[in-house]
Amino acid sequence: YKELMASDGAAKEVLGFAKIRLNKFYNPKLYKAAPKQELTEEERIFVNNGGTPTPTEAPGGIADTGVAVLAQVRMHNQLNTAAAPAPPPDTWGAYQKKDENSNGVISMIDLLIKDLEKEMTEAKTGENEAESDYQAMMGEAAAKRT
């Protein structure tokens, strides 16, 4: 029970963080900035006397994967200077930005958060029922002994 509650709570935090990041990209109006870093009293005194606050750890590589550079190398063929390529085919029209319609991913994250909350509620209810059953059984066993 405790492990389930801890893992579901951590998953909800991660999903909430992901939702904030996606809102920053898809819906800048709904984006909530991360809270400012709280400084301890010692750090506050140090900063007020002209020091710099301790830096936060930078994310590692591209999307925190540890990959620092993504490079694509293409061999140039200067000997074959053929005719220019054909013009691109016609498309459906000019680019139009979707307004608030691209929240499919965000709504899926909301659905995952609701599922986690439901699972946590079911686990809490099951734990309470098991505890009450245990108390009743212990009461009956104590009554039989006397």
PABA-541529 format. One line per field, with one value per residue (C-alpha): residue number from 1; z, y, x. Coordinates in steps of 0.05 Angstrom, whole numbers, plus 5000, padded with zeros to 4 digits. Layout:
i = [NUM;...]
Z = [Z;...]
Y = [Y;...]
X = [X;...]
***
This chain:
i = [1;2;3;4;5;6;7;8;9;10;11;12;13;14;15;16;17;18;19;20;21;22;23;24;25;26;27;28;29;30;31;32;33;34;35;36;37;38;39;40;41;42;43;44;45;46;47;48;49;50;51;52;53;54;55;56;57;58;59;60;61;62;63;64;65;66;67;68;69;70;71;72;73;74;75;76;77;78;79;80;81;82;83;84;85;86;87;88;89;90;91;92;93;94;95;96;97;98;99;100;101;102;103;104;105;106;107;108;109;110;111;112;113;114;115;116;117;118;119;120;121;122;123;124;125;126;127;128;129;130;131;132;133;134;135;136;137;138;139;140;141;142;143;144;145;146]
Z = [5000;5020;4958;4913;4944;4939;4866;4845;4881;4845;4779;4790;4803;4739;4698;4728;4709;4638;4633;4652;4600;4546;4564;4555;4484;4463;4506;4529;4561;4608;4624;4698;4710;4759;4829;4846;4883;4958;4989;5059;5108;5097;5021;5026;5067;5017;4958;4993;5004;4930;4921;4868;4887;4880;4809;4795;4759;4684;4645;4613;4538;4490;4528;4588;4549;4558;4483;4475;4399;4344;4279;4210;4159;4085;4032;3981;3909;3869;3807;3791;3780;3744;3729;3785;3820;3800;3837;3899;3890;3908;3980;4014;4028;4072;4143;4196;4269;4310;4367;4430;4387;4398;4470;4456;4491;4550;4557;4555;4613;4650;4639;4666;4728;4740;4733;4785;4832;4823;4836;4899;4924;4912;4948;5007;5011;5007;5062;5107;5096;5110;5174;5198;5182;5221;5281;5280;5275;5333;5374;5361;5378;5443;5460;5447;5494;5552]
Y = [5000;5049;5033;5042;5109;5133;5111;5140;5205;5210;5193;5249;5298;5278;5282;5350;5374;5347;5381;5448;5439;5421;5480;5525;5500;5488;5538;5595;5628;5569;5563;5571;5589;5545;5574;5613;5577;5585;5607;5588;5644;5633;5636;5699;5734;5712;5738;5804;5815;5811;5736;5694;5641;5569;5548;5495;5433;5441;5388;5337;5339;5338;5326;5302;5241;5254;5263;5328;5336;5311;5318;5294;5288;5286;5272;5328;5305;5362;5321;5310;5380;5360;5404;5438;5396;5401;5451;5424;5397;5438;5433;5442;5516;5564;5545;5559;5554;5511;5550;5510;5449;5416;5397;5322;5305;5350;5318;5249;5270;5295;5227;5192;5237;5221;5146;5152;5190;5136;5081;5117;5126;5052;5032;5077;5049;4978;4992;5022;4962;4913;4950;4950;4875;4863;4902;4862;4796;4816;4836;4768;4731;4769;4754;4679;4677;4706]
X = [5000;5055;5096;5035;5018;5091;5099;5032;5047;5114;5081;5030;5086;5123;5059;5044;5113;5104;5036;5067;5122;5071;5027;5088;5094;5021;4982;5027;4965;4957;5031;5048;5121;5160;5165;5227;5282;5277;5343;5364;5381;5456;5448;5404;5459;5512;5471;5454;5529;5544;5552;5518;5468;5487;5470;5418;5441;5436;5397;5442;5444;5386;5321;5360;5384;5458;5467;5505;5506;5462;5499;5480;5536;5521;5572;5576;5578;5607;5621;5547;5522;5458;5399;5361;5309;5236;5192;5156;5086;5024;5000;4934;4945;4981;5001;4949;4964;4916;4886;4875;4860;4927;4913;4904;4969;4952;4883;4915;4961;4899;4868;4930;4929;4855;4870;4926;4880;4827;4877;4901;4829;4814;4878;4861;4790;4816;4867;4813;4767;4823;4841;4769;4763;4827;4802;4736;4773;4819;4758;4724;4788;4795;4722;4733;4793;4755]
***
